């Protein structure tokens, strides 16, 4: 999830600050990746996979939940919560 989210940030918001938070407990694991808005022109990078749709399928298979959408600072947020 972190790799996919960082790739998306590079592709859609180059130069933006990106924050990664991983927290876990006996009840589960939360992974949160949030980027600010782009500060550079977007590179012409093509996708090679299924992106967020594929990520959502993998998280669902593990019994987790995925949230992806607008974040703070005109950026983007991807957050997964997986059961323990």
C-alpha positions in Angstrom: 0.0 0.0 0.0 2.8 2.4 0.9 4.6 1.7 -2.4 1.4 2.2 -4.5 0.6 5.5 -2.6 4.1 6.8 -3.0 4.0 6.0 -6.7 0.7 7.8 -7.1 2.1 10.9 -5.2 5.1 10.9 -7.6 2.9 10.6 -10.6 0.1 13.0 -9.6 1.8 15.4 -7.1 5.5 15.7 -7.9 7.5 17.6 -5.4 4.7 17.5 -2.8 5.4 16.7 0.8 4.3 13.1 1.7 3.6 11.7 5.1 3.5 8.0 5.9 2.1 6.8 9.2 2.0 3.1 10.2 0.4 2.3 13.6 -0.5 -1.1 14.9 -1.9 -2.8 18.0 -3.4 -6.2 18.8 -6.6 -5.0 17.3 -5.2 -4.2 13.9 -2.9 -2.1 11.6 -3.5 1.3 10.2 -1.5 2.6 7.3 -1.9 6.2 6.2 -0.2 8.0 3.3 -1.0 11.6 2.6 0.5 14.1 0.2 0.2 17.8 -0.2 -0.7 19.4 -3.6 1.8 19.2 -6.4 4.5 21.9 -6.5 6.0 20.8 -9.9 4.7 20.0 -13.3 3.4 16.5 -13.6 5.7 14.1 -15.4 4.5 12.0 -18.3 4.4 8.7 -16.4 2.2 5.9 -17.5 0.6 3.4 -15.1 1.5 -0.2 -15.2 -1.0 -1.8 -12.7 -4.5 -1.5 -11.4 -3.7 1.3 -9.0 -6.3 2.0 -6.3 -8.8 -0.5 -7.6 -6.3 -3.3 -7.3 -5.2 -2.1 -3.9 -8.8 -2.0 -2.7 -9.3 -5.6 -3.8 -6.2 -6.7 -1.9 -7.2 -4.8 1.3 -10.8 -6.3 1.0 -9.4 -9.8 0.7 -7.6 -9.3 4.1 -10.8 -8.1 5.7 -9.7 -4.5 5.8 -11.0 -1.2 4.7 -9.5 1.3 2.3 -10.3 5.0 2.1 -8.9 7.2 -0.7 -9.8 10.7 -1.6 -9.0 14.4 -1.1 -6.8 15.1 1.9 -5.7 18.3 3.6 -3.6 20.9 1.9 -5.3 20.2 -1.5 -3.6 16.8 -1.6 -4.6 13.2 -1.5 -5.1 10.7 1.3 -4.9 6.9 1.2 -5.7 5.0 4.4 -6.0 1.3 5.1 -7.2 -0.3 8.3 -6.5 -4.1 8.6 -7.8 -6.3 11.3 -5.4 -7.9 13.9 
